[in-house]
Amino acid sequence: MWTVIAVVSLLCWLWLLLAQGFFWRTDVRLPPAAEPDTWPTVAVVVPARDEAHVLPVSLPSLLAQQYPGRAEVFLVDDGSSDGTGALARALADEHGGLPLTVTSPGEPPAGWTGKLWAVRHGMATASAAYRAEYLLLTDADIAHEPSSLRELVAGAVGSDLDVVSQMARLRVATAWERLIVPAFVYFFAQLYPFRWVNRSGRTAAAAGGCVLVRRAAAERAGIPEAIRQAVIDDVALARAVKRSGGRIWLGLADRVDSVRPYPRLSQLWRMVSRSAYAQLRHNPLLLVGTLAGLLLVYLVPPVAAVGGAAAGNAAVCAAGLGAWVLMTASYLPMLRYYRQPLWLAPLLPLTALLYAAMTADSAVQHYRGRGAAWKGRTYPRPDPAAVPDQRG
């Protein structure tokens, strides 16, 4: 029995490495593009709720964008209690750069998540100021190097893309961040292989921290109204645009970084668990299948390798060790991208076990009626009749 399980795990890893869009590679980056003859106008929309601790790093980087065309920043203070709006204005006065408008939408009405209500308000405010051809939707914790916007727009115009999204490089400084954060991006890429996202087909995804979208494509897809209840709003946005005929691109960033710290396990746990069960469409069967899959793919290899060796079962040990080696090798590129020590790669089974626990906890919180909680708001399961199906 153990021999069969270990061999199945090994076959799973062979399939993942060769047939899952080469998800483990980290070479999907925004390619250099020729600059357009005329630079389109851009509105940068930043939803912000209690972000005073990260704005001093992130907002000046947006204001300092070296963009040849017209661009303005619209920061939406989403009911903050820490002076986010006032701080944003003070930073703009201090640093100058792109024009900044700070506005507030009030509490979201029923049927809207707070972030998407803020995005809607920011888009409406930007439209009242001028009708930008592109919208850059970026989170308040994202820092952009000065050439970021210029390169995003050049890539979108040069390749005629409706969405260009970059997975920001998340902060990795503490021991827990080193153990969990690179794996977060690794698992995301496994679920949504970037190469599949970037070609025609059903697979669609985006990274919410940095999404450049053509306004005409957003309007055609009904953004943000069509996804107003989506907890995982970035993936929902990409699916809506792709389903409406748009062309999307997703890759890893070189010049876009998240400055939000997650020094403690509890903070990382909340970050993952708040949306993990939503990702599974609140489906108990998908939950059971996901947890079983995590155990088979990530936990069986080390258990089989060590247990087989201890029991003197060469076949079990060899299959488990082979799967563990393939798993470890597949994680090395992501660790290199995050500039982390490679000895962390064999610990991926431990990280996967933590993610399984976070996913199970997400389901528990849902059935306790707490829903997806974030920054003082709780979002219950969306009403399927109110929101179009966003599945890929």
NUPADO-768670 format. One record per residue (C-alpha): residue number from 1; x, y, z. Coordinates in nm, 4 decimals. Layout:
{nr=NUM | u=X | v=Y | w=Z};
...
END
This chain:
{nr=1 | u=0.0000 | v=0.0000 | w=0.0000};
{nr=2 | u=0.2725 | v=0.2473 | w=0.0962};
{nr=3 | u=0.4626 | v=0.1600 | w=-0.2207};
{nr=4 | u=0.1623 | v=0.2521 | w=-0.4341};
{nr=5 | u=0.1080 | v=0.5820 | w=-0.2495};
{nr=6 | u=0.4758 | v=0.6779 | w=-0.2786};
{nr=7 | u=0.4840 | v=0.5946 | w=-0.6509};
{nr=8 | u=0.1658 | v=0.7947 | w=-0.7130};
{nr=9 | u=0.3243 | v=1.0919 | w=-0.5360};
{nr=10 | u=0.6335 | v=1.0578 | w=-0.7546};
{nr=11 | u=0.4181 | v=1.0442 | w=-1.0695};
{nr=12 | u=0.2334 | v=1.3541 | w=-0.9526};
{nr=13 | u=0.5609 | v=1.5416 | w=-0.9321};
{nr=14 | u=0.6694 | v=1.4274 | w=-1.2772};
{nr=15 | u=0.3385 | v=1.5529 | w=-1.4133};
{nr=16 | u=0.3614 | v=1.8849 | w=-1.2262};
{nr=17 | u=0.7109 | v=1.9557 | w=-1.3521};
{nr=18 | u=0.6384 | v=1.8712 | w=-1.7150};
{nr=19 | u=0.2689 | v=1.9398 | w=-1.7719};
{nr=20 | u=0.1612 | v=2.2225 | w=-1.5375};
{nr=21 | u=0.2789 | v=2.5132 | w=-1.7483};
{nr=22 | u=0.6360 | v=2.5008 | w=-1.6138};
{nr=23 | u=0.4958 | v=2.6912 | w=-1.3153};
{nr=24 | u=0.8202 | v=2.6507 | w=-1.1229};
{nr=25 | u=1.0218 | v=2.8673 | w=-1.3607};
{nr=26 | u=1.0701 | v=3.2332 | w=-1.2714};
{nr=27 | u=1.1590 | v=3.3716 | w=-1.6124};
{nr=28 | u=0.8172 | v=3.5149 | w=-1.7003};
{nr=29 | u=0.9095 | v=3.8820 | w=-1.6776};
{nr=30 | u=0.7834 | v=4.1906 | w=-1.8569};
{nr=31 | u=0.9948 | v=4.2049 | w=-2.1749};
{nr=32 | u=1.1498 | v=4.5317 | w=-2.2919};
{nr=33 | u=0.9178 | v=4.7133 | w=-2.5322};
{nr=34 | u=0.9581 | v=4.9997 | w=-2.7748};
{nr=35 | u=0.8212 | v=5.3258 | w=-2.6415};
{nr=36 | u=0.4972 | v=5.4426 | w=-2.8041};
{nr=37 | u=0.4953 | v=5.7526 | w=-3.0226};
{nr=38 | u=0.2254 | v=5.9020 | w=-2.8008};
{nr=39 | u=0.2048 | v=5.8091 | w=-2.4341};
{nr=40 | u=-0.1512 | v=5.7363 | w=-2.3177};
{nr=41 | u=-0.2989 | v=5.9038 | w=-2.0124};
{nr=42 | u=-0.2970 | v=5.7008 | w=-1.6905};
{nr=43 | u=-0.4939 | v=5.7253 | w=-1.3675};
{nr=44 | u=-0.3283 | v=5.5510 | w=-1.0720};
{nr=45 | u=-0.5962 | v=5.4319 | w=-0.8277};
{nr=46 | u=-0.4796 | v=5.3387 | w=-0.4771};
{nr=47 | u=-0.7394 | v=5.1991 | w=-0.2322};
{nr=48 | u=-0.6053 | v=5.2535 | w=0.1200};
{nr=49 | u=-0.7483 | v=5.1536 | w=0.4582};
{nr=50 | u=-0.5326 | v=5.2161 | w=0.7676};
{nr=51 | u=-0.2088 | v=5.2264 | w=0.5690};
{nr=52 | u=-0.0216 | v=5.5047 | w=0.7514};
{nr=53 | u=0.2573 | v=5.2627 | w=0.8464};
{nr=54 | u=0.3494 | v=5.1826 | w=0.4829};
{nr=55 | u=0.2589 | v=5.5015 | w=0.2947};
{nr=56 | u=0.5855 | v=5.6857 | w=0.3753};
{nr=57 | u=0.7669 | v=5.4240 | w=0.1673};
{nr=58 | u=0.5134 | v=5.3369 | w=-0.1009};
{nr=59 | u=0.3402 | v=5.6635 | w=-0.1898};
{nr=60 | u=0.6544 | v=5.8709 | w=-0.2648};
{nr=61 | u=0.7598 | v=5.5983 | w=-0.5088};
{nr=62 | u=0.4337 | v=5.6441 | w=-0.7013};
{nr=63 | u=0.4597 | v=6.0212 | w=-0.7003};
{nr=64 | u=0.8155 | v=5.9933 | w=-0.8346};
{nr=65 | u=0.7193 | v=5.7972 | w=-1.1471};
{nr=66 | u=0.9121 | v=5.9146 | w=-1.4522};
{nr=67 | u=0.6269 | v=5.8919 | w=-1.6986};
{nr=68 | u=0.6389 | v=6.0944 | w=-2.0224};
{nr=69 | u=0.2623 | v=6.1234 | w=-2.0561};
{nr=70 | u=-0.0053 | v=6.2540 | w=-1.8261};
{nr=71 | u=-0.0529 | v=6.0556 | w=-1.5068};
{nr=72 | u=-0.2224 | v=6.1345 | w=-1.1766};
{nr=73 | u=-0.2575 | v=5.9452 | w=-0.8491};
{nr=74 | u=-0.5993 | v=5.9021 | w=-0.6882};
{nr=75 | u=-0.5732 | v=5.7668 | w=-0.3345};
{nr=76 | u=-0.9036 | v=5.6501 | w=-0.1872};
{nr=77 | u=-0.9052 | v=5.6696 | w=0.1919};
{nr=78 | u=-1.1364 | v=5.3790 | w=0.2715};
{nr=79 | u=-1.2601 | v=5.4699 | w=0.6191};
{nr=80 | u=-0.9161 | v=5.4784 | w=0.7800};
{nr=81 | u=-0.8773 | v=5.5507 | w=1.1487};
{nr=82 | u=-0.5017 | v=5.6178 | w=1.1451};
{nr=83 | u=-0.4853 | v=5.9391 | w=0.9441};
{nr=84 | u=-0.4058 | v=5.7730 | w=0.6108};
{nr=85 | u=-0.5627 | v=6.0531 | w=0.4048};
{nr=86 | u=-0.3940 | v=6.3382 | w=0.5895};
{nr=87 | u=-0.0584 | v=6.1605 | w=0.5736};
{nr=88 | u=-0.0963 | v=6.1084 | w=0.1991};
{nr=89 | u=-0.1533 | v=6.4811 | w=0.1464};
{nr=90 | u=0.1468 | v=6.5665 | w=0.3642};
{nr=91 | u=0.3692 | v=6.3269 | w=0.1704};
{nr=92 | u=0.2572 | v=6.4822 | w=-0.1586};
{nr=93 | u=0.3375 | v=6.8306 | w=-0.0261};
{nr=94 | u=0.6786 | v=6.7093 | w=0.0880};
{nr=95 | u=0.7844 | v=6.5043 | w=-0.2147};
{nr=96 | u=0.5978 | v=6.6615 | w=-0.5053};
{nr=97 | u=0.5899 | v=6.4672 | w=-0.8292};
{nr=98 | u=0.2691 | v=6.3415 | w=-0.9905};
{nr=99 | u=-0.0511 | v=6.5209 | w=-0.8892};
{nr=100 | u=-0.2332 | v=6.3541 | w=-0.5994};
{nr=101 | u=-0.6040 | v=6.3576 | w=-0.5215};
{nr=102 | u=-0.7220 | v=6.2108 | w=-0.1904};
{nr=103 | u=-1.0862 | v=6.1181 | w=-0.1624};
{nr=104 | u=-1.3125 | v=5.8982 | w=0.0507};
{nr=105 | u=-1.6160 | v=5.6951 | w=-0.0598};
{nr=106 | u=-1.7821 | v=5.6283 | w=0.2741};
{nr=107 | u=-1.8817 | v=5.2801 | w=0.3886};
{nr=108 | u=-1.9540 | v=5.0310 | w=0.1103};
{nr=109 | u=-2.3178 | v=4.9424 | w=0.0439};
{nr=110 | u=-2.4455 | v=4.5876 | w=0.0746};
{nr=111 | u=-2.3095 | v=4.3641 | w=-0.1975};
{nr=112 | u=-1.9688 | v=4.5336 | w=-0.2277};
{nr=113 | u=-1.6359 | v=4.4545 | w=-0.0698};
{nr=114 | u=-1.4659 | v=4.7585 | w=0.0772};
{nr=115 | u=-1.1706 | v=4.7475 | w=-0.1598};
{nr=116 | u=-1.3793 | v=4.7241 | w=-0.4750};
{nr=117 | u=-1.6099 | v=5.0010 | w=-0.3551};
{nr=118 | u=-1.2980 | v=5.2141 | w=-0.3045};
{nr=119 | u=-1.1716 | v=5.1190 | w=-0.6523};
{nr=120 | u=-1.5076 | v=5.2160 | w=-0.8016};
{nr=121 | u=-1.4950 | v=5.5509 | w=-0.6250};
{nr=122 | u=-1.1364 | v=5.6089 | w=-0.7381};
{nr=123 | u=-1.2219 | v=5.5275 | w=-1.0987};
{nr=124 | u=-1.5201 | v=5.7641 | w=-1.0883};
{nr=125 | u=-1.3087 | v=6.0425 | w=-0.9376};
{nr=126 | u=-1.0393 | v=5.9922 | w=-1.1989};
{nr=127 | u=-1.2987 | v=5.9936 | w=-1.4760};
{nr=128 | u=-1.4374 | v=6.3231 | w=-1.3496};
{nr=129 | u=-1.0880 | v=6.4728 | w=-1.3635};
{nr=130 | u=-0.9977 | v=6.3353 | w=-1.7080};
{nr=131 | u=-1.0761 | v=6.0250 | w=-1.9039};
{nr=132 | u=-0.7549 | v=5.8247 | w=-1.8731};
{nr=133 | u=-0.6854 | v=5.5568 | w=-2.1320};
{nr=134 | u=-0.5295 | v=5.3236 | w=-1.8748};
{nr=135 | u=-0.5858 | v=5.2588 | w=-1.5046};
{nr=136 | u=-0.3102 | v=5.1393 | w=-1.2748};
{nr=137 | u=-0.4705 | v=4.9639 | w=-0.9789};
{nr=138 | u=-0.2052 | v=4.9307 | w=-0.7111};
{nr=139 | u=-0.2217 | v=4.8592 | w=-0.3398};
{nr=140 | u=-0.1084 | v=5.1080 | w=-0.0784};
{nr=141 | u=0.1791 | v=4.8839 | w=0.0338};
{nr=142 | u=0.3360 | v=4.8577 | w=-0.3131};
{nr=143 | u=0.6521 | v=5.0536 | w=-0.3916};
{nr=144 | u=0.7379 | v=5.1181 | w=-0.7571};
{nr=145 | u=1.0777 | v=5.2057 | w=-0.8932};
{nr=146 | u=1.0731 | v=5.5281 | w=-1.1011};
{nr=147 | u=1.0532 | v=5.3466 | w=-1.4359};
{nr=148 | u=0.7763 | v=5.1061 | w=-1.3334};
{nr=149 | u=0.4764 | v=5.2856 | w=-1.4846};
{nr=150 | u=0.6649 | v=5.3698 | w=-1.8018};
{nr=151 | u=0.7582 | v=5.0053 | w=-1.8572};
{nr=152 | u=0.4091 | v=4.8773 | w=-1.7757};
{nr=153 | u=0.2476 | v=5.1100 | w=-2.0268};
{nr=154 | u=0.5098 | v=5.0433 | w=-2.2946};
{nr=155 | u=0.4525 | v=4.6697 | w=-2.2515};
{nr=156 | u=0.0743 | v=4.7070 | w=-2.2712};
{nr=157 | u=0.0777 | v=4.9336 | w=-2.5766};
{nr=158 | u=0.3545 | v=4.7475 | w=-2.7575};
{nr=159 | u=0.1868 | v=4.4067 | w=-2.7213};
{nr=160 | u=-0.1719 | v=4.5368 | w=-2.7429};
{nr=161 | u=-0.2590 | v=4.3992 | w=-2.4005};
{nr=162 | u=-0.5701 | v=4.4886 | w=-2.2026};
{nr=163 | u=-0.4232 | v=4.3860 | w=-1.8653};
{nr=164 | u=-0.0594 | v=4.3834 | w=-1.7597};
{nr=165 | u=-0.0074 | v=4.2616 | w=-1.4048};
{nr=166 | u=0.3109 | v=4.1996 | w=-1.2099};
{nr=167 | u=0.3388 | v=3.9885 | w=-0.8977};
{nr=168 | u=0.5140 | v=4.2279 | w=-0.6622};
{nr=169 | u=0.8160 | v=4.0925 | w=-0.4798};
{nr=170 | u=0.6870 | v=4.0465 | w=-0.1261};
{nr=171 | u=0.8931 | v=4.1384 | w=0.1765};
{nr=172 | u=1.1098 | v=3.8569 | w=0.3122};
{nr=173 | u=1.3032 | v=3.9543 | w=0.6230};
{nr=174 | u=1.1989 | v=3.7417 | w=0.9212};
{nr=175 | u=1.2228 | v=3.3658 | w=0.9689};
{nr=176 | u=0.8479 | v=3.3169 | w=0.9195};
{nr=177 | u=0.8505 | v=3.5303 | w=0.6055};
{nr=178 | u=1.1369 | v=3.3224 | w=0.4645};
{nr=179 | u=0.9474 | v=3.0018 | w=0.5321};
{nr=180 | u=0.6069 | v=3.1105 | w=0.3994};
{nr=181 | u=0.6286 | v=3.4043 | w=0.1574};
{nr=182 | u=0.8255 | v=3.2538 | w=-0.1370};
{nr=183 | u=0.5981 | v=2.9491 | w=-0.1139};
{nr=184 | u=0.2936 | v=3.1769 | w=-0.1411};
{nr=185 | u=0.4046 | v=3.2885 | w=-0.4873};
{nr=186 | u=0.5174 | v=2.9354 | w=-0.5760};
{nr=187 | u=0.1731 | v=2.7916 | w=-0.4910};
{nr=188 | u=-0.0014 | v=3.0768 | w=-0.6743};
{nr=189 | u=0.2007 | v=3.0044 | w=-0.9877};
{nr=190 | u=0.1222 | v=2.6338 | w=-0.9521};
{nr=191 | u=-0.2485 | v=2.7136 | w=-0.9400};
{nr=192 | u=-0.2308 | v=2.9757 | w=-1.2178};
{nr=193 | u=0.0733 | v=2.8982 | w=-1.4353};
{nr=194 | u=0.1828 | v=3.2284 | w=-1.5836};
{nr=195 | u=0.2420 | v=3.0784 | w=-1.9272};
{nr=196 | u=-0.1167 | v=2.9549 | w=-1.9364};
{nr=197 | u=-0.2471 | v=3.2923 | w=-1.8195};
{nr=198 | u=-0.0577 | v=3.4708 | w=-2.0956};
{nr=199 | u=-0.2012 | v=3.2730 | w=-2.3842};
{nr=200 | u=-0.5523 | v=3.2226 | w=-2.5121};
{nr=201 | u=-0.7540 | v=2.9834 | w=-2.3011};
{nr=202 | u=-0.9541 | v=2.9827 | w=-1.9816};
{nr=203 | u=-0.6735 | v=3.0282 | w=-1.7285};
{nr=204 | u=-0.6801 | v=3.3863 | w=-1.6031};
{nr=205 | u=-0.5204 | v=3.5583 | w=-1.3067};
{nr=206 | u=-0.3647 | v=3.8845 | w=-1.1980};
{nr=207 | u=-0.1705 | v=4.0099 | w=-0.8987};
{nr=208 | u=-0.3729 | v=4.2765 | w=-0.7230};
{nr=209 | u=-0.0788 | v=4.4838 | w=-0.6087};
{nr=210 | u=0.0036 | v=4.5949 | w=-0.9628};
{nr=211 | u=-0.2609 | v=4.5748 | w=-1.2371};
{nr=212 | u=-0.2539 | v=4.8033 | w=-1.5398};
{nr=213 | u=-0.5837 | v=4.7762 | w=-1.7266};
{nr=214 | u=-0.7054 | v=4.9482 | w=-2.0392};
{nr=215 | u=-1.0095 | v=5.1549 | w=-1.9448};
{nr=216 | u=-1.2063 | v=5.0418 | w=-2.2509};
{nr=217 | u=-1.1440 | v=4.6773 | w=-2.1556};
{nr=218 | u=-1.2529 | v=4.7422 | w=-1.7962};
{nr=219 | u=-1.5754 | v=4.9018 | w=-1.9179};
{nr=220 | u=-1.6410 | v=4.6178 | w=-2.1617};
{nr=221 | u=-1.5966 | v=4.3645 | w=-1.8788};
{nr=222 | u=-1.8136 | v=4.5654 | w=-1.6381};
{nr=223 | u=-1.5283 | v=4.6299 | w=-1.3940};
{nr=224 | u=-1.5672 | v=4.6786 | w=-1.1026};
{nr=225 | u=-1.9461 | v=4.6203 | w=-1.0822};
{nr=226 | u=-1.9228 | v=4.2686 | w=-1.2276};
{nr=227 | u=-1.6863 | v=4.1563 | w=-0.9500};
{nr=228 | u=-1.8169 | v=4.3750 | w=-0.6673};
{nr=229 | u=-1.8403 | v=4.0865 | w=-0.4166};
{nr=230 | u=-1.5140 | v=3.9153 | w=-0.5091};
{nr=231 | u=-1.2792 | v=3.8626 | w=-0.2162};
{nr=232 | u=-1.0022 | v=3.7532 | w=-0.4545};
{nr=233 | u=-1.0585 | v=4.0589 | w=-0.6708};
{nr=234 | u=-0.7416 | v=4.0412 | w=-0.8800};
{nr=235 | u=-0.8185 | v=3.6962 | w=-1.0224};
{nr=236 | u=-1.1828 | v=3.7926 | w=-1.0705};
{nr=237 | u=-1.0788 | v=4.1037 | w=-1.2645};
{nr=238 | u=-0.8511 | v=3.9061 | w=-1.4948};
{nr=239 | u=-1.1197 | v=3.6457 | w=-1.5606};
{nr=240 | u=-1.3798 | v=3.9095 | w=-1.6385};
{nr=241 | u=-1.1495 | v=4.0876 | w=-1.8850};
{nr=242 | u=-1.0381 | v=3.7654 | w=-2.0536};
{nr=243 | u=-1.3938 | v=3.6379 | w=-2.0841};
{nr=244 | u=-1.4963 | v=3.9612 | w=-2.2516};
{nr=245 | u=-1.2307 | v=3.9081 | w=-2.5189};
{nr=246 | u=-0.9406 | v=4.0946 | w=-2.3604};
{nr=247 | u=-0.5751 | v=3.9933 | w=-2.3700};
{nr=248 | u=-0.3959 | v=3.9661 | w=-2.0366};
{nr=249 | u=-0.0403 | v=3.9168 | w=-1.9169};
{nr=250 | u=0.0945 | v=3.8182 | w=-1.5736};
{nr=251 | u=0.4532 | v=3.7796 | w=-1.4610};
{nr=252 | u=0.6996 | v=3.8347 | w=-1.1796};
{nr=253 | u=0.8176 | v=4.1861 | w=-1.1031};
{nr=254 | u=1.1693 | v=4.3244 | w=-1.0952};
{nr=255 | u=1.0824 | v=4.6838 | w=-1.0044};
{nr=256 | u=0.7688 | v=4.6476 | w=-0.7939};
{nr=257 | u=0.7912 | v=4.5488 | w=-0.4257};
{nr=258 | u=0.5519 | v=4.5061 | w=-0.1360};
{nr=259 | u=0.6716 | v=4.6841 | w=0.1773};
{nr=260 | u=0.4075 | v=4.5367 | w=0.4070};
{nr=261 | u=0.5727 | v=4.3437 | w=0.6927};
{nr=262 | u=0.4456 | v=4.0081 | w=0.8173};
{nr=263 | u=0.6937 | v=3.9395 | w=1.0971};
{nr=264 | u=0.4754 | v=3.6938 | w=1.2918};
{nr=265 | u=0.3150 | v=3.3659 | w=1.1921};
{nr=266 | u=-0.0263 | v=3.4924 | w=1.3062};
{nr=267 | u=-0.0124 | v=3.7777 | w=1.0547};
{nr=268 | u=0.0830 | v=3.5478 | w=0.7684};
{nr=269 | u=-0.1838 | v=3.3033 | w=0.8810};
{nr=270 | u=-0.4548 | v=3.5715 | w=0.8577};
{nr=271 | u=-0.3246 | v=3.6851 | w=0.5195};
{nr=272 | u=-0.3638 | v=3.3362 | w=0.3716};
{nr=273 | u=-0.6695 | v=3.2093 | w=0.5584};
{nr=274 | u=-0.8879 | v=3.5138 | w=0.4870};
{nr=275 | u=-0.9330 | v=3.4068 | w=0.1242};
{nr=276 | u=-0.8203 | v=3.0427 | w=0.1022};
{nr=277 | u=-1.1692 | v=2.8940 | w=0.1245};
{nr=278 | u=-1.3058 | v=3.1585 | w=-0.1130};
{nr=279 | u=-1.0457 | v=3.0358 | w=-0.3613};
{nr=280 | u=-1.2103 | v=2.6929 | w=-0.3302};
{nr=281 | u=-1.5520 | v=2.8501 | w=-0.4038};
{nr=282 | u=-1.6657 | v=2.7570 | w=-0.0511};
{nr=283 | u=-1.7024 | v=2.4006 | w=-0.1757};
{nr=284 | u=-1.6502 | v=2.1260 | w=0.0875};
{nr=285 | u=-1.5585 | v=1.8690 | w=-0.1785};
{nr=286 | u=-1.2910 | v=2.0973 | w=-0.3210};
{nr=287 | u=-1.1649 | v=2.1541 | w=0.0333};
{nr=288 | u=-1.1304 | v=1.7818 | w=0.0999};
{nr=289 | u=-0.9678 | v=1.7265 | w=-0.2383};
{nr=290 | u=-0.7229 | v=2.0128 | w=-0.1855};
{nr=291 | u=-0.6176 | v=1.8942 | w=0.1585};
{nr=292 | u=-0.5788 | v=1.5370 | w=0.0342};
{nr=293 | u=-0.3775 | v=1.6608 | w=-0.2617};
{nr=294 | u=-0.1457 | v=1.8647 | w=-0.0404};
{nr=295 | u=-0.0825 | v=1.5615 | w=0.1779};
{nr=296 | u=-0.0206 | v=1.3315 | w=-0.1183};
{nr=297 | u=0.2025 | v=1.5686 | w=-0.3129};
{nr=298 | u=0.3957 | v=1.7420 | w=-0.0352};
{nr=299 | u=0.3808 | v=1.5301 | w=0.2791};
{nr=300 | u=0.4054 | v=1.1764 | w=0.1413};
{nr=301 | u=0.7543 | v=1.2209 | w=-0.0157};
{nr=302 | u=0.9492 | v=1.2950 | w=0.3067};
{nr=303 | u=0.7415 | v=1.0495 | w=0.5099};
{nr=304 | u=0.7962 | v=0.7755 | w=0.2510};
{nr=305 | u=1.1677 | v=0.8535 | w=0.2172};
{nr=306 | u=1.2371 | v=0.8489 | w=0.5910};
{nr=307 | u=0.9829 | v=0.5820 | w=0.6804};
{nr=308 | u=1.0895 | v=0.3556 | w=0.3949};
{nr=309 | u=1.4531 | v=0.3828 | w=0.4977};
{nr=310 | u=1.3684 | v=0.3083 | w=0.8605};
{nr=311 | u=1.1572 | v=0.0062 | w=0.7636};
{nr=312 | u=1.4082 | v=-0.1243 | w=0.5137};
{nr=313 | u=1.1613 | v=-0.0852 | w=0.2250};
{nr=314 | u=1.3812 | v=0.0238 | w=-0.0648};
{nr=315 | u=1.0951 | v=0.0781 | w=-0.3101};
{nr=316 | u=0.9043 | v=0.3135 | w=-0.0785};
{nr=317 | u=1.2219 | v=0.4973 | w=0.0164};
{nr=318 | u=1.3320 | v=0.5403 | w=-0.3457};
{nr=319 | u=0.9923 | v=0.6664 | w=-0.4645};
{nr=320 | u=0.9590 | v=0.9054 | w=-0.1708};
{nr=321 | u=1.3135 | v=1.0333 | w=-0.2064};
{nr=322 | u=1.2696 | v=1.0811 | w=-0.5801};
{nr=323 | u=0.9526 | v=1.2855 | w=-0.5294};
{nr=324 | u=1.1196 | v=1.4907 | w=-0.2548};
{nr=325 | u=1.4171 | v=1.5654 | w=-0.4790};
{nr=326 | u=1.1891 | v=1.6797 | w=-0.7636};
{nr=327 | u=0.9879 | v=1.8947 | w=-0.5227};
{nr=328 | u=1.3037 | v=2.0505 | w=-0.3822};
{nr=329 | u=1.4462 | v=2.1195 | w=-0.7282};
{nr=330 | u=1.1221 | v=2.2856 | w=-0.8398};
{nr=331 | u=1.1367 | v=2.5286 | w=-0.5471};
{nr=332 | u=1.4946 | v=2.6429 | w=-0.6011};
{nr=333 | u=1.4166 | v=2.9024 | w=-0.8737};
{nr=334 | u=1.1667 | v=3.0789 | w=-0.6478};
{nr=335 | u=1.4142 | v=3.0900 | w=-0.3611};
{nr=336 | u=1.6739 | v=3.2375 | w=-0.5960};
{nr=337 | u=1.4231 | v=3.4986 | w=-0.7124};
{nr=338 | u=1.3656 | v=3.5945 | w=-0.3481};
{nr=339 | u=1.7399 | v=3.5802 | w=-0.2740};
{nr=340 | u=1.6879 | v=3.3267 | w=0.0028};
{nr=341 | u=1.9179 | v=3.0431 | w=0.1151};
{nr=342 | u=1.8668 | v=2.7298 | w=-0.0911};
{nr=343 | u=1.8645 | v=2.5037 | w=0.2164};
{nr=344 | u=1.5042 | v=2.6169 | w=0.2672};
{nr=345 | u=1.3955 | v=2.4122 | w=-0.0360};
{nr=346 | u=1.3777 | v=2.0713 | w=0.1410};
{nr=347 | u=1.1530 | v=2.2344 | w=0.4050};
{nr=348 | u=0.8746 | v=2.2904 | w=0.1510};
{nr=349 | u=0.6713 | v=1.9963 | w=0.2954};
{nr=350 | u=0.6604 | v=2.1772 | w=0.6314};
{nr=351 | u=0.5429 | v=2.4947 | w=0.4594};
{nr=352 | u=0.2785 | v=2.2987 | w=0.2677};
{nr=353 | u=0.1542 | v=2.1529 | w=0.5960};
{nr=354 | u=0.1130 | v=2.5063 | w=0.7321};
{nr=355 | u=-0.0779 | v=2.6097 | w=0.4203};
{nr=356 | u=-0.3056 | v=2.3061 | w=0.4595};
{nr=357 | u=-0.3790 | v=2.4133 | w=0.8170};
{nr=358 | u=-0.4463 | v=2.7722 | w=0.7043};
{nr=359 | u=-0.6862 | v=2.6468 | w=0.4368};
{nr=360 | u=-0.8708 | v=2.4267 | w=0.6853};
{nr=361 | u=-0.8920 | v=2.7188 | w=0.9279};
{nr=362 | u=-1.0346 | v=2.9377 | w=0.6498};
{nr=363 | u=-1.3165 | v=2.6864 | w=0.6048};
{nr=364 | u=-1.3773 | v=2.6664 | w=0.9794};
{nr=365 | u=-1.4081 | v=3.0457 | w=1.0024};
{nr=366 | u=-1.6503 | v=3.0442 | w=0.7105};
{nr=367 | u=-1.8820 | v=2.7885 | w=0.8684};
{nr=368 | u=-1.8686 | v=2.9719 | w=1.1982};
{nr=369 | u=-2.0246 | v=3.2601 | w=1.0104};
{nr=370 | u=-1.7205 | v=3.4855 | w=1.0212};
{nr=371 | u=-1.6529 | v=3.4866 | w=0.6474};
{nr=372 | u=-1.3409 | v=3.6422 | w=0.5014};
{nr=373 | u=-1.2181 | v=3.9021 | w=0.7507};
{nr=374 | u=-0.9755 | v=4.1802 | w=0.6661};
{nr=375 | u=-0.9028 | v=4.5166 | w=0.8282};
{nr=376 | u=-1.2063 | v=4.5217 | w=1.0481};
{nr=377 | u=-1.4542 | v=4.4034 | w=0.7842};
{nr=378 | u=-1.6042 | v=4.0588 | w=0.7356};
{nr=379 | u=-1.7331 | v=3.9435 | w=0.4005};
{nr=380 | u=-1.9836 | v=3.6573 | w=0.3939};
{nr=381 | u=-2.0120 | v=3.4146 | w=0.1062};
{nr=382 | u=-2.1146 | v=3.6082 | w=-0.2072};
{nr=383 | u=-2.4649 | v=3.5615 | w=-0.3409};
{nr=384 | u=-2.4267 | v=3.3620 | w=-0.6647};
{nr=385 | u=-2.7346 | v=3.5324 | w=-0.8060};
{nr=386 | u=-2.5852 | v=3.8771 | w=-0.7523};
{nr=387 | u=-2.2428 | v=3.8241 | w=-0.9057};
{nr=388 | u=-2.1614 | v=3.6550 | w=-1.2375};
{nr=389 | u=-1.9672 | v=3.3300 | w=-1.2088};
{nr=390 | u=-1.5954 | v=3.4151 | w=-1.1980};
{nr=391 | u=-1.4578 | v=3.0649 | w=-1.2277};
{nr=392 | u=-1.1984 | v=2.9805 | w=-1.4876};
END
